[in-house]
Amino acid sequence: MTGSVRAVGRALHFPVTGTARGIRKATHAHGAGESGLGKLIELHAVNGAGDVMITVALASTVFFSVPTDEARGRVALYLAITMAPFTVLAPVIGPLLDRLPHGRRAAMAGAMFARALLALLLSGAVVTGSLELYPAALGVLVASRSYGVVRSAVVPRLLPPRFSLVKANSRVTLGGLLATGVAAPIGAGLQALGPRYPLYGAFVIFIAGTFLSFTLPPKVDSAKGEDRALLVADEEHLHGPQLIKDKLRRPGLRTVGTAVTHALGANAALRCLSGFLIFFLAFLLREHPLTGESAAVSLGIVGVSAGAGNALGTAVGAWLKSRAPEIIIVTVVACVLGAAITAAIFFGAFLVACLTAVAGFSQALAKLSLDALIQRDVPELVRTSAFARSETLLQVAWVFGGAIGIVLPLNGTLGLSVAAAIVAVGWLTTTRGLLGAARRGGPVRSRVA
């Protein structure tokens, strides 16, 4: 009898333990377990799952629960109260966290715990519709971006032997995407029970993330050999163009170089496009769904296309890690520009889905290429600081794009023409510099100490 009970217990327990072992084996493969990268992948998966739970709850409250006109006003208010202050806070987050290199695990745990508490606060606000929703949402956004900045700074400390930074970031990002894909339908199911239940789920997830943050290796808190990174423009502003030229000829320069600066500009254009498409298409497709589909299905098609493109771009990034990052960035931005122009001229369901897929693919691949450039051109002395600053700049670009998407009339051709213009500006202003950097090769890399 006892043996039978044990057998039944093992049978019921195996799906959980077997799945956990499978996940652990995948995240810890190729030396990621020994270096600590596997734990960061798992932590980022927890972060993605918690964020999507909050997104599901807020989307239902702010967007889906009211008519289109009112929803547009609510989202505009959401942007004004949360995103606008964040554009001021975002440039501060990176440098602030950069001054706390010895507390990275604590900073990540703090970002998790803050979102857990804010999820509880939001659980009451989504039911009553009180104004507490907006400052709480701002807090969630700030905490999420703070986590992202610290996570980017941690990755270089956890590279396994013979692992490139682009491959490591690809693994971390894929872990987050997979967790988001699993958590999204769970959040939707909890939403059916009531608007506060996804937020209860987020609370549990972020509490787990708080403890998981402290399981990262102690070496992520080490700041040995690190310094603060400045862009070339920053250095010129502080010291003048002649002094920067003199400093470029001797070691100790704390600048990221022109290739990284141009790549950051291209990525900012793509991130701006992402924010624009999210907000503009959300309202456009709600008011004018894709042919033959409901508004919910139309939004689902676009969301799945963007997510699939993003996942594919992340996977392809590891395969292209030996190619020139400058060429990759110029190519993918050109592809997005072509897709945006085509979708604007021949506006239709298929081309809109194609545009979001291409945009997701290109954004992922361009970001991985930017990471590769930072690894190649920025010395380890200042690399973590460079990651922190790039993350905050990209978030500001996303906010700016979202604001444009909110104020435009709901006209597909007009909107996608604006999208094409956003990409065109980024492509034209960065292509010349990136291709020039690729041609110079060695001299670009030697311009930083």
Residue pairs with C-beta under 8 A, 6 or more apart in sequence:
23 42
24 33
24 38
24 42
27 33
27 38
27 39
27 41
27 42
27 171
27 175
28 38
29 38
30 160
30 163
31 37
31 160
31 161
31 162
31 163
32 38
32 41
32 160
32 163
32 171
34 160
35 158
35 159
35 160
35 161
35 163
35 217
36 157
36 158
36 216
36 217
36 219
36 220
37 155
37 158
37 159
37 160
37 163
37 168
37 171
37 172
39 212
39 215
39 216
39 217
40 151
40 154
40 155
40 158
40 172
40 216
41 171
41 172
41 175
42 175
42 212
43 108
43 151
43 209
43 212
43 213
43 216
44 151
44 172
44 173
44 175
44 176
44 179
45 175
45 176
45 178
45 179
46 112
46 179
46 205
46 206
46 208
46 209
46 212
47 112
47 144
47 147
47 151
47 176
47 209
48 175
48 176
48 177
48 179
48 180
48 183
49 179
49 180
49 182
49 183
49 205
50 112
50 115
50 119
50 183
50 202
50 205
50 206
50 209
51 115
51 144
51 180
51 202
52 180
52 183
52 184
52 187
53 119
53 183
53 186
53 187
53 190
53 198
53 199
53 201
53 202
53 205
54 115
54 119
54 122
54 140
54 198
54 199
54 202
55 187
56 184
56 187
56 188
56 190
56 191
56 198
57 122
57 123
57 126
57 187
57 191
57 195
57 196
57 198
57 199
57 202
58 122
58 126
58 133
58 137
60 126
60 191
60 195
61 126
61 129
61 133
61 195
62 71
62 74
62 75
62 78
62 133
63 71
63 74
63 75
63 282
63 286
64 71
66 74
68 283
68 286
68 287
71 283
71 286
72 283
72 406
75 279
75 282
75 283
75 406
76 406
76 407
77 134
78 134
78 137
79 279
79 399
79 402
79 403
79 406
81 134
81 135
81 137
81 138
82 134
82 135
82 137
82 138
82 141
83 141
83 399
83 402
83 403
84 399
85 138
86 138
86 141
86 142
86 145
86 395
86 399
87 396
87 399
87 400
89 142
90 145
90 392
90 393
90 395
90 396
90 399
91 392
91 393
91 396
93 142
93 145
93 146
93 149
93 388
93 392
94 149
94 385
94 388
94 389
94 391
94 392
95 228
95 388
95 389
97 107
97 146
97 149
97 150
97 153
97 388
98 153
98 228
98 384
98 385
98 388
98 389
100 107
101 153
101 221
101 222
101 223
101 226
101 384
102 221
102 222
102 223
103 221
104 150
104 153
104 154
104 220
104 221
105 213
105 214
105 216
105 218
105 220
105 221
106 213
107 146
107 150
108 147
108 150
108 151
108 154
108 213
108 216
109 209
109 210
109 211
109 213
109 214
110 143
111 143
111 144
111 146
111 147
111 150
112 143
112 147
112 206
112 207
112 209
112 210
112 213
113 206
113 207
113 210
114 139
114 143
115 139
115 140
115 143
115 144
115 202
115 206
116 202
116 203
116 206
116 207
116 210
118 136
118 139
118 140
118 143
119 140
119 199
119 200
119 202
119 203
119 206
120 199
120 203
121 132
121 136
122 132
122 133
122 136
122 137
122 140
122 199
123 196
123 199
123 200
123 203
124 130
124 132
124 196
125 132
125 133
125 136
126 133
126 195
126 196
126 199
127 194
127 195
127 196
145 391
145 392
145 395
148 391
148 395
149 387
149 388
149 391
149 392
150 388
151 172
152 384
152 387
152 388
152 390
152 391
153 384
153 385
153 387
153 388
154 216
154 220
154 384
155 165
155 168
155 169
155 172
155 387
156 165
156 375
156 380
156 383
156 384
156 387
157 219
157 220
157 222
157 384
158 168
158 216
158 217
158 219
158 220
159 165
159 168
160 168
164 321
164 372
164 375
165 371
165 372
165 374
165 375
166 317
166 318
166 321
166 368
166 369
166 371
166 372
166 375
167 317
167 318
167 321
169 317
169 367
169 368
169 371
170 314
170 315
170 317
170 318
170 368
171 318
173 314
173 364
173 368
174 311
174 314
174 315
177 307
177 310
177 311
177 314
180 307
181 307
183 205
186 201
187 198
187 201
190 197
190 198
190 200
190 201
191 197
191 198
225 380
225 381
226 380
226 381
226 382
226 383
226 384
226 385
227 254
227 381
227 382
227 385
228 254
228 382
228 385
229 254
229 255
229 256
229 378
229 382
229 383
229 385
229 386
229 389
230 238
230 254
230 255
230 256
231 255
231 256
231 261
231 389
232 244
232 255
232 256
232 257
232 258
232 261
233 261
234 255
235 244
235 247
235 254
235 255
236 244
239 247
244 255
247 253
247 255
248 255
248 447
250 449
251 449
252 449
253 447
253 448
253 449
254 381
254 382
254 449
255 447
255 448
256 374
256 377
256 378
256 382
256 386
256 448
257 377
257 378
257 444
257 445
257 447
257 448
258 433
258 437
258 444
258 447
259 326
259 373
259 377
259 433
259 434
259 437
259 438
259 444
260 370
260 373
260 374
260 377
260 378
260 386
260 390
261 433
262 326
262 430
262 433
262 434
262 437
263 325
263 326
263 329
263 366
263 369
263 370
263 373
263 430
263 434
264 370
264 390
264 393
264 394
265 426
265 429
265 430
266 329
266 330
266 333
266 366
266 426
266 427
266 430
266 434
267 329
267 363
267 366
267 367
267 370
267 390
267 394
268 393
268 394
268 397
268 426
269 333
269 397
269 422
269 423
269 425
269 426
269 427
269 430
270 333
270 336
270 359
270 362
270 363
270 366
270 423
270 426
271 363
271 394
271 395
271 397
271 398
271 401
272 397
272 398
272 400
272 401
272 404
272 422
272 426
273 336
273 340
273 359
273 363
273 401
273 419
273 422
273 423
274 359
274 360
274 363
274 398
274 401
275 397
275 398
275 399
275 400
275 401
275 402
275 403
275 404
275 405
276 401
276 402
276 404
276 405
276 418
276 419
276 422
277 306
277 355
277 356
277 359
277 401
277 405
277 419
278 402
278 405
279 401
279 402
279 405
279 406
280 404
280 405
280 406
280 408
280 415
280 419
281 299
281 302
281 352
281 356
281 405
281 415
282 299
283 405
283 406
283 410
284 410
284 412
284 415
285 295
285 298
285 299
285 302
286 295
286 298
286 299
287 295
287 410
288 410
288 412
289 295
289 297
289 298
290 297
290 298
290 301
290 349
290 352
290 353
291 348
291 349
293 301
293 349
298 349
301 349
301 353
302 352
302 353
302 356
303 356
305 353
305 354
305 356
305 357
305 360
306 356
306 357
306 359
306 360
307 360
308 357
308 360
309 356
309 357
309 358
309 359
309 360
309 361
309 362
309 364
310 360
310 361
310 363
310 364
311 364
312 361
312 364
313 332
313 360
313 361
313 362
313 363
313 364
313 365
313 368
314 364
314 365
314 368
316 361
316 365
317 364
317 365
317 368
317 369
320 328
320 365
321 372
324 438
325 369
325 370
325 372
325 373
325 376
326 369
326 373
326 434
326 435
326 437
326 438
327 435
327 438
328 365
328 366
328 369
329 366
329 369
329 370
329 430
329 434
330 427
330 430
330 431
330 434
330 435
332 361
332 362
332 365
332 366
333 362
333 366
333 423
333 426
333 427
333 430
333 431
334 427
334 431
335 358
335 362
336 355
336 358
336 359
336 362
336 423
337 420
337 423
337 424
337 427
339 351
339 354
339 355
339 358
339 359
340 355
340 359
340 416
340 419
340 420
340 423
341 420
342 351
342 355
343 351
343 352
343 354
343 355
343 416
343 419
344 413
344 416
344 417
344 419
344 420
345 413
347 412
347 413
347 416
352 412
352 416
355 416
355 419
367 394
370 390
371 387
374 383
374 386
374 387
374 390
375 383
376 445
377 444
377 445
377 447
377 448
378 386
378 448
379 448
379 449
381 449
401 422
404 418
404 422
405 415
408 414
408 415
408 418
409 415
437 444
